[in-house]
Amino acid sequence: MTTDSIATAAVGLCRNCAADVAPHAARCSACGSPRRIFHPELRTLSIAHLDCDAFYASVEKRDDPSLRDKPVIVGGGQRGVVSAACYIARIRGVHSAMPMFKALKLCPDATVIRPDMDKYVRVGRQIRDLMRDVSPLVEPLSVDEAFLDLRGTERLHRASPAVALIRLINRIERDVGVTASIGLSYNKFLAKLASDIDKPRGFAVIGEIEALDFLDGLPVTRIWGVGKALHRKLASDGLHTIGQLRSIDEARLVRRYGSMGLRLARFSHGQDTRQVTPHSPPKNISNETTFSEDIADRDELARRLWPLCEKLSGRVKARDLAGRTVTVKLKTSKFQGLTRSQALPDPTQLAETLYRTALALVGRAIDGAPRGSSYRLIGVGLSNFTDGLSADPPDLADPDAAQRKRIEQVMDEVRGKLGADAITKGRGLKPGTRQGES
């Protein structure tokens, strides 16, 4: 619910400065802004979802002001995909995961920038720190979005959660240089839906008084966990909207759709008992690359795999995590996707362990592919996370493991002092180059 959707609401705030706004006032009396928000539950709701607006592209525009009014696409080359697009490019039809060649047909004048994940993670941490100044209950979903629970913070901020959130996103815009949108509600499911209503620089509210009416016409795909397969099954059963789901008995949904049926029933009634859990680890972290030309040679695929493992290891170490399951992804020249996974006996964060495991998985994937296949993409991911303190314990069955761990720690220390390119293993060099060559 945004500006005037509940015209009779007596409670109003200025979206610009968080001052009180009189009912039906056209502008804020404190700052003159027309950006107002009214809702009778505005002072009592406390579960929020904060989502940065076109985050990667916004960071790039922040760092290069000449791009401010131009379409910007963050992504790979002609054979890659769109990682993010600014709102100017989105108006032209560009969206995330779209093949770059299609995006450039829609928006040929776009400035294309290669993703810089290290930079985005740094900026995301700045924003996360600002969130934690507002509430200790911050549950990250990705580098640029999180849930917040502001219950009990009124005394700390001497303000309602809604006022504290307006101040937060203003501070993010002022101190970090990117914009964000807020969804405010009484549970996580609705807060996340609300944050998409009024983008960019939005602040939207879904209260209990209008939750069911709001949900009625939404497609079932807006329920978290409804993927392509379940969507097809629901559609074949004649269920296309959340309102239609609500008309079906909970027990019947559970019989038909298993444990997911319970979520369908509860969410369709606007119910979500999940708590905002701080420090929730991601489900998986991965890196992939699309080649400029298809590759069939196994040795070349192995060479391309190593830097992905190093980068993945760095991201996992930076978050003080360790994962138990390694997954590799290959895509053939005919766009056939191949994935293989392996559970490790102990959680790891070492690039060497990732590489050895992933290399064997790549071999298994290739062996299962049609003879003579070539590949356009390779990726490696880690999942099933635990705390980094449990990473790579001593292994009596592998006496060299401790030495490999120590070598990698020394390499990390050198890179921390001299830069990421200061030292690498031989397998990370292009054929025919020596250490120090590009």
C-alpha positions in Angstrom: 0.0 0.0 0.0 1.6 3.3 -1.1 0.6 6.9 -1.1 -3.1 7.3 -1.2 -4.4 3.7 -1.4 -6.1 4.1 2.0 -7.4 7.7 1.6 -9.0 7.8 5.0 -6.0 6.7 7.0 -5.3 9.1 9.8 -1.7 8.2 10.2 0.7 9.6 7.7 4.5 10.1 7.3 6.6 12.0 4.9 8.6 9.5 2.8 11.3 12.1 2.4 12.0 13.3 5.9 9.8 11.0 8.2 7.8 13.9 9.6 4.2 13.5 10.5 1.8 14.3 7.7 -1.8 15.5 8.2 -4.6 13.4 6.7 -5.1 14.2 3.0 -2.2 16.7 3.0 -0.8 17.1 -0.5 2.7 17.8 0.7 4.8 17.5 3.8 4.6 20.7 5.9 8.2 20.2 7.1 10.0 19.7 3.8 7.4 20.3 1.1 7.8 16.8 -0.4 4.8 15.2 -2.1 6.1 11.8 -1.2 3.8 10.7 1.6 2.6 7.4 2.9 -0.7 6.8 4.8 -1.8 3.6 6.5 -3.8 3.0 9.7 -1.3 0.4 10.8 1.8 2.4 9.9 2.9 2.9 13.5 2.4 -0.7 14.6 4.0 -2.9 11.9 7.6 -3.9 12.5 8.7 -6.6 9.9 10.5 -5.1 7.0 12.2 -6.2 3.8 14.9 -3.8 2.4 16.0 -4.3 -1.2 18.5 -2.0 -2.9 17.3 -0.7 -6.3 19.2 -2.2 -9.3 22.1 -2.6 -6.9 25.0 -3.6 -9.2 24.1 -0.9 -11.8 23.5 1.7 -9.0 27.0 1.1 -7.6 28.5 1.5 -11.1 26.5 4.8 -11.6 27.6 6.0 -8.2 31.3 5.4 -9.2 30.9 7.0 -12.6 28.4 10.0 -12.5 28.6 10.4 -16.3 26.4 7.2 -16.5 23.6 8.7 -14.3 21.1 9.3 -17.1 22.3 6.5 -19.4 21.2 2.9 -19.7 23.6 0.6 -17.9 23.8 -3.2 -18.1 26.1 -5.2 -15.8 27.0 -8.5 -17.3 29.2 -10.6 -19.5 30.2 -10.4 -23.2 28.0 -11.2 -26.2 27.7 -14.8 -25.0 27.1 -14.0 -21.3 23.9 -13.0 -19.5 22.7 -9.8 -17.8 23.5 -9.7 -14.1 21.7 -6.5 -13.5 20.2 -3.6 -15.4 19.4 -0.1 -14.3 15.8 1.1 -14.5 16.4 3.0 -17.8 17.5 -0.3 -19.4 14.6 -2.1 -17.7 12.1 0.2 -19.4 13.5 -1.0 -22.7 12.7 -4.6 -21.7 16.1 -5.7 -20.3 16.0 -7.9 -17.2 18.4 -10.1 -15.1 19.4 -13.5 -16.6 18.6 -12.3 -20.2 21.2 -13.3 -22.8 23.4 -10.3 -23.5 22.8 -10.4 -27.2 19.1 -10.0 -26.6 19.6 -7.3 -24.1 21.8 -5.3 -26.6 19.2 -5.7 -29.3 16.6 -4.1 -27.0 19.0 -1.5 -25.7 21.8 -1.0 -28.2 23.0 2.3 -26.6 23.6 0.7 -23.2 26.9 0.9 -21.4 27.9 -2.7 -20.5 30.1 -3.2 -17.5 31.7 -6.4 -16.3 30.5 -7.4 -12.8 32.9 -6.6 -9.9 31.6 -8.8 -7.2 34.3 -7.8 -4.7 33.2 -4.2 -4.9 29.5 -5.1 -4.6 30.2 -7.2 -1.5 32.1 -4.3 0.1 29.2 -1.9 -0.6 26.7 -4.6 0.6 28.6 -4.9 3.9 28.4 -1.1 4.4 24.7 -1.3 4.0 24.4 -4.3 6.3 26.3 -2.4 9.0 23.8 0.5 8.7 20.9 -2.0 9.0 22.4 -3.4 12.2 22.5 0.1 13.6 18.7 0.1 13.4 18.1 -3.5 14.7 20.2 -6.4 15.7 17.7 -8.7 14.0 18.9 -8.5 10.4 18.6 -11.6 8.1 20.5 -11.2 4.9 19.1 -12.8 1.7 21.8 -11.6 -0.7 24.4 -8.9 -0.9 21.8 -6.2 -1.4 18.7 -7.3 0.5 17.6 -8.4 4.0 14.8 -8.8 6.4 14.7 -6.6 9.5 12.7 -7.1 12.7 12.2 -3.8 14.5 10.0 -5.0 17.3 11.1 -3.4 20.6 13.3 -0.7 19.0 10.9 2.2 19.6 12.6 3.2 22.8 16.1 3.0 21.2 15.2 5.2 18.3 12.5 7.2 20.0 10.5 6.5 16.9 8.2 3.9 15.3 9.8 1.2 13.1 8.4 3.1 10.0 10.2 6.3 11.0 13.4 4.4 11.7 13.3 2.7 8.3 12.8 6.0 6.5 15.8 7.4 8.3 17.8 4.2 7.4 17.2 4.3 3.6 17.9 8.1 3.6 21.2 7.3 5.4 22.0 4.6 2.9 21.4 7.0 0.0 23.4 9.8 1.7 26.4 7.7 3.1 26.7 4.9 0.6 25.3 6.5 -2.6 22.7 4.0 -3.7 19.0 3.9 -3.2 16.8 1.2 -1.6 13.1 0.3 -1.2 11.3 -0.8 1.9 8.4 -3.2 2.3 6.7 -3.1 5.8 4.2 -5.6 7.1 3.4 -8.0 9.9 5.4 -11.0 8.5 8.3 -11.8 6.1 6.2 -13.1 3.2 4.2 -9.9 2.9 7.1 -7.6 3.7 9.0 -9.0 0.7 6.0 -8.6 -1.6 5.6 -5.0 -0.4 9.1 -4.0 -1.2 8.4 -4.6 -4.9 5.3 -2.4 -5.1 6.8 1.1 -5.3 10.4 0.7 -6.7 12.7 2.5 -7.0 13.1 4.5 -3.8 9.8 3.0 -2.6 8.2 2.6 0.8 5.1 0.3 0.7 2.9 -1.1 3.5 0.8 -4.2 3.6 -1.3 -4.4 6.7 -3.7 -7.0 8.0 -6.7 -5.0 6.9 -6.0 -5.4 3.2 -3.6 -8.4 3.1 -6.2 -10.9 1.7 -7.5 -8.4 -0.9 -4.0 -7.7 -2.0 -3.1 -11.4 -2.3 -6.3 -12.4 -4.2 -5.2 -11.5 -7.7 -1.5 -12.3 -7.5 -0.1 -15.3 -9.4 0.8 -18.3 -7.4 4.4 -17.8 -8.5 4.7 -14.9 -6.0 4.7 -17.5 -3.2 8.2 -18.3 -2.1 9.2 -21.8 -3.2 6.8 -22.1 -6.2 9.2 -22.9 -9.0 8.6 -24.0 -12.6 7.6 -27.6 -11.8 5.2 -26.8 -9.0 3.8 -23.9 -11.1 3.0 -26.3 -13.9 1.3 -28.7 -11.5 -0.8 -25.9 -10.0 -1.8 -24.6 -13.4 -2.8 -28.1 -14.5 -5.1 -28.2 -11.5 -6.6 -24.9 -12.5 -4.9 -22.9 -9.7 -3.4 -19.6 -11.1 -3.9 -17.0 -8.3 -3.3 -16.9 -4.6 -7.0 -16.2 -4.1 -7.8 -19.5 -5.8 -5.5 -21.3 -3.4 -7.2 -19.8 -0.4 -10.5 -21.3 -1.5 -9.1 -24.8 -1.0 -9.0 -26.7 2.3 -5.5 -26.9 3.9 -5.7 -30.6 4.3 -6.5 -31.1 0.6 -3.6 -28.9 -0.4 -1.2 -31.0 1.8 -2.5 -34.2 0.3 -2.0 -32.9 -3.2 1.3 -31.0 -2.8 2.9 -32.5 0.2 4.7 -30.3 2.7 4.6 -27.4 0.2 0.8 -27.6 0.4 1.0 -26.3 4.0 3.0 -23.3 2.9 0.5 -22.6 0.0 -2.4 -22.7 2.5 -0.8 -20.5 5.1 0.7 -17.9 2.7 -2.5 -17.7 0.8 -4.2 -16.6 4.1 -1.4 -14.0 4.7 0.1 -16.2 7.4 3.9 -16.7 7.8 5.4 -17.7 11.2 9.0 -17.6 10.1 11.2 -15.4 12.3 13.8 -12.9 11.2 17.0 -14.9 11.9 20.3 -12.9 12.0 23.4 -14.3 10.5 21.5 -16.8 8.4 24.0 -18.3 6.0 23.3 -18.3 2.2 21.9 -21.5 0.7 24.8 -21.5 -1.8 27.6 -19.4 -3.2 28.9 -19.9 -6.7 31.0 -18.5 -9.5 30.7 -19.2 -13.2 32.1 -18.0 -16.5 30.9 -18.0 -20.1 33.6 -18.6 -22.6 34.1 -16.4 -25.7 34.5 -19.6 -27.7 33.3 -23.1 -27.0 35.8 -25.4 -25.3 36.1 -29.1 -25.8 39.5 -29.8 -24.3 39.5 -31.2 -20.7 42.8 -29.6 -19.8 41.5 -26.2 -20.8 38.4 -26.6 -18.8 40.5 -27.6 -15.8 42.5 -24.4 -16.3 39.3 -22.3 -16.4 38.0 -24.0 -13.3 40.9 -23.1 -11.0 40.4 -19.3 -10.8 36.7 -19.9 -10.2 37.6 -22.1 -7.2 40.0 -19.4 -5.9 37.3 -16.7 -6.2 34.7 -18.9 -4.6 37.1 -19.7 -1.7 37.8 -16.0 -1.2 34.1 -15.2 -1.0 33.5 -18.1 1.5 36.4 -17.1 3.7 35.3 -13.4 3.7 32.0 -14.5 5.2 33.7 -16.9 7.6 31.8 -19.9 6.3 32.6 -23.4 5.3 30.5 -25.7 3.0 30.0 -29.4 2.8 28.6 -29.8 -0.7 30.5 -28.9 -3.9 28.5 -28.5 -7.2 29.8 -28.0 -10.7 27.8 -26.7 -13.6 28.5 -27.1 -17.3 26.5 -25.9 -20.3 27.2 -27.4 -23.7 27.3 -25.5 -27.0 23.7 -26.7 -27.5 22.7 -25.1 -24.2 22.3 -28.5 -22.4 22.8 -28.0 -18.7 24.9 -30.5 -16.7 25.3 -30.5 -13.0 27.1 -32.8 -10.6 27.4 -32.5 -6.8 29.4 -34.2 -4.1 29.2 -34.1 -0.3 32.5 -33.7 1.5 33.4 -35.6 4.7 34.2 -32.2 6.4 33.2 -28.6 5.6 35.8 -26.7 3.6 36.7 -23.2 2.5 40.0 -24.1 0.7 40.4 -23.4 -3.0 42.5 -26.5 -3.3 39.8 -28.8 -1.9 37.2 -27.1 -4.0 39.3 -27.6 -7.1 40.2 -31.2 -6.6 36.5 -32.1 -5.9 35.2 -30.0 -8.7 37.6 -31.3 -11.2 36.5 -34.9 -10.5 32.9 -33.7 -10.9 33.6 -32.1 -14.2 35.1 -35.4 -15.4 31.9 -37.2 -14.4 29.7 -34.6 -16.1 31.7 -34.8 -19.4 31.6 -38.6 -19.3 27.8 -38.4 -19.1 27.5 -35.9 -22.0 27.2 -36.8 -25.7 30.4 -37.8 -27.3 32.3 -34.8 -28.8 30.5 -32.2 -26.8 32.0 -28.7 -26.4 31.1 -26.3 -23.6 30.2 -22.6 -23.4 30.0 -22.2 -19.6 31.6 -23.7 -16.5 30.7 -22.9 -12.9 31.4 -24.2 -9.3 29.4 -23.7 -6.2 29.5 -24.5 -2.5 26.5 -25.1 -0.2 25.3 -26.7 3.1 27.2 -24.1 5.1 28.4 -24.1 8.6 30.6 -21.7 10.6 34.2 -21.1 9.3 35.7 -22.3 12.6 34.8 -25.9 11.6 36.5 -25.6 8.2 39.1 -28.2 7.1 39.9 -30.1 10.3 43.0 -32.4 10.5 42.5 -35.6 8.5 44.5 -38.6 9.6 43.7 -40.3 6.3 45.2 -37.4 4.3 48.5 -36.3 6.1 49.2 -33.7 3.4 45.9 -31.8 4.1 47.4 -29.8 6.9 50.3 -28.7 4.6 48.0 -27.7 1.8 45.9 -25.6 4.3 49.0 -23.9 5.6 50.2 -23.1 2.0 46.9 -21.5 1.2 46.9 -19.5 4.4 50.3 -18.1 3.5 49.1 -17.2 0.0 46.0 -15.5 1.5 48.3 -13.4 3.7 50.5 -12.4 0.8 47.5 -11.4 -1.2 46.1 -9.4 1.7 49.3 -7.3 1.8 50.2 -7.1 -1.9 47.0 -7.6 -3.8 45.0 -10.5 -5.3 47.4 -11.0 -8.2 50.6 -11.1 -6.1 50.8 -14.8 -6.0 49.1 -17.8 -7.7 49.6 -21.4 -8.4 51.0 -22.6 -11.7 47.6 -24.0 -12.8 46.2 -20.4 -12.7 48.6 -19.2 -15.4 47.8 -19.1 -19.1 49.9 -21.6 -21.1 53.2 -20.0 -22.1 53.2 -17.3 -19.4 55.4 -16.9 -16.3 54.6 -15.5 -12.9 54.2 -11.8 -13.2 53.0 -11.9 -16.8 49.4 -11.0 -17.7 
